[in-house]
Structure formats: C-alpha cells, structure tokens
Amino acid sequence: MRIVKQIALVVLGVVLAVIILQNTAPVRVQFLWMSGQMATVLLLFLTAVGGFAMGVIVALLLKGRAHSSHRDPDSL
C-alpha cells in the first residue's frame, strides 16, 4: 500500500508541474483590497503551497487530537 501512495504522489507532482509550466500568461489577481497582475505559474504555485500548508496543519491538529484523547484521566 505504501508503494501505491508513493506512485500516486509522484504522478500528482508531475501533473502539477505540467499544469504550472504550461500556464505562464499574466493574470489579474484580486485579494481583499489588493489587486495586481502576476504570472499564472506563480499564482498556481502559491495556491499549491497554500493547500499543502493547510493539509499539514490539519494533519498536525488531528494528530494532536488523537494523542490527547488517549490520555488517562486519572494521570492528571
């Protein structure tokens, strides 16, 4: 099962790289009160990094919750 996950990760990484490299045209970006132009490749990269960071944070939060639920209430 571990090899399947590794293959899936590599395939998704390659797909992400192809999508990013094929989209280099500038786009107009708005975020709250800010607006400007940036390359689509940069916007896609920042979006991917943001999604990855959110996934890591959620995984850490769930891991912390799992550890705290296994504590013995008498040990406090």
Summary of the structure (lengths in Angstrom):
residues: 76
radius of gyration: 19.3
end to end distance: 38.6
largest distance: 61.0
contacts: 141
relative contact order: 0.08
helix: 71%
strand: 16%
